[in-house]
Amino acid sequence: MNAIRKTLLLIQEIGLPSLTAYGIYSVKKKFGIFRSARVTRGKLFSTSISSDRLNPIPALHFDEISRDLSSVFGTADEITRGIFRPFGGESTSLDFTFPQPLKDWFDYSDSIEGTDIKEFWEPARFNWSLTLAWEYVSSGDNQYIEVFWNYFEKFIANNPCYQGPNWVSAQEVALRAINWLLMFPVIRSSPATTPARLNALTQSLWQHFLRIPPTIDYAKSQNNNHLLTESLALLMLGDFFSKQSPFAVQWKNHGKALFEKTLLSQISSDGTYCQHSTNYHRMMLHLALIYRSWQSYRQEELPQAIYSRLSKAVQWLTGHYDPVSGKNANLGHNDGTLLLPFGCQEYGDYRPTLQAASLAFTGNPAFPDGNWNELSNLLGLVAKNKIRQPVVLQPSLLRIGNDSLWTSLRAVQFNERPGHADQLHTEIWWDGINIACDAGTYAYNKPAPWQNALATTRVHNTITIDQKDQMLRAGKFLWLKKAQASIITRHNDTSISASHEGYKSLGIIHSRFIHQPETYELIVKDSISFSKNNQDHLVSIHWLLPDWQWKWKDDLLTLGLDDRRIDLRIFCKTTENTPIPVSNISLVRAGIALLGNHQEEILGWISPTYNVKLPALSLTLSWKVNRTVEITSSWQFRKEK
């Protein structure tokens, strides 16, 4: 695509305001404005900051937590021993070292000597430190605050102001500052907190504050969780320093207005979050919960319009929730963020968020009392009544089934930037097990092919034509020529259906119909409609399945684990019921072909959180066709006695 055509598409699909904001940011970076801003702001504002005139906010009620369930990033004892769990995954050492010598923050890229920069960012978010605060309040043992101070001092020693990878992203700076502010009232009360330590933290928070405004244009250009996080940090830091700086008061007011405006612009009227990601949706709700807690302390209220949007956002997320496992469909980007981990049995547990957000923004609990109440207790949320409101399925979610077996069909009219090319992707959950899975994300910045590779159409449970994506990929996170879906049957007890126009340029429309005739039976029918006589096209269907024992015979795949069995039969026929012979069959596990000749490194994986990928089974069948056909995937689920 030539530059002029790409620019026109960018203006059409992203919008001139976002492009203008990004242009301003790029010009500033190119001409060294950030270097000047760093030096000037440091001289103008750093000398008058005092740790004696602060305005901390006790936003979290650590004393209200009855049990320690916040071990997603490591228990307090693990953290004390120098161990944490990045992205809620496997344990590793907790340190802040990276390749030397350090450079100014704007001289870094997305990877450092082949390592994803997010691996350096994760420990430096200090999200794990909330566990130390809880342990100190719960036990009264001062060692846990001493541990915090030891890590803080190591961070400061390894991350001089505005140098190194941990100053690159204003959002990362904002997240670290938010966590320190949430801990500040607890830290301040501890005997381990000397005046010198408190002053060092205060000075560092001021330096964090000054880092955010110079690149706010970049956050505005992205109009996603970056802007929401940074505006909340500006509000909280501005309030924190408001007693001693007009600059702080200015950004406190601007941050508050920007945060509320951003919530309204990023949450659609049906509750969909602009990034089309269940994990970023959870992150948005966590930021909103922190803001609500700050407002409650200040005896302020959210505007009714924002409450209404957040209520819809709770309904949207609840609609993707599996009631047996407590997990959600892993739609869209997943960067491993879990800002408020309290009450989570594991990283993918969405019950604490749904309970707290439902209490905060609807006034009703989502579930009966349970361990998932820990986050609600932390935020001081109390149920007004004990009746769970029924889930209202939003237009972006088509779902049938029951708690034991349910199926969803993704069909979206994009008003914002798509995250993944995943129209008509189908999820299947059976007794809390994700049978037809979304692969997730794995990584953004690793060596090829792992630069957000799992955003493509061919790894989703949908149809691909000629191995092309449904949309035009124009960057690691950018899709143009958005594929728009239309809902045919919104939802009834047993059937859902939708279509999308992503392959309209090829003269092809893809429609999917899902029917559940019996409790443990599913029929998925894909219609590939040609608008005119056409040349041959390669039509492929993909299903990402759990890593179970398998057997393929004729057109039947049998999966088994313990007493569970799944039969999946797939076949293709014309509108006259003439069978079409399959051109290719492949079953790939962890990038290696188990069946057929086709293997691809990105196939056969599922990523439950960032930087973690686990083996799965990628089944792909392809047919060469030049006229309208129907592909049927027939599922049978059973337990053997």
Secondary structure, DSSP 8 states (H G I E B T S, - for coil): --HHHHHHHHHHHT-HHHHHHHHHHHHHHHTTHHHHHHHHHHHHHGGG--TTS--------GGG--S----TT--HHHHHTTEE-GGGSS-EE-----SSS--BGGG--SEETTEEHHHHHHHHT-TTHHHHHHHHHHH--THHHHHHHHHHHHHHHHS-TTBSGGGT-HHHHHHHHHHHHHHHHHHHTSTT--HHHHHHHHHHHHHHHHHSGGGHHHHHHHTSHHHHHHHHHHHHHHHHTTTT-HHHHHHHHHHHHHHHHHHHHHB-TTS-BTT--HHHHHHHHHHHHHHHHHHHHTT----HHHHHHHHHHHHHHHHTB-TTT--B---S------S--TT-SSTT--HHHHHHHHHHHHSS-SSSSSTTHHHHHHTT---S-S--------TTEEEEE-SSEEEEEE----SS--SS--TT-EEEEETTEEEE-------SSSSTT-SSGGGSGGGSSSEEETTB-SSEE-SSS-EES---EEEEE---SSEEEEEE-TTGGGTEEEEEEEE--STTEEEEEEEEEESS----EEEEEEEEE-S-EEEEETTEEEEEETTEEEEEEEEEEETT--B---SEEEEEETTEEEESS---TTSSEE-SSTT--EE-EEEEEEEEESS-EEEEEEEEEEE--
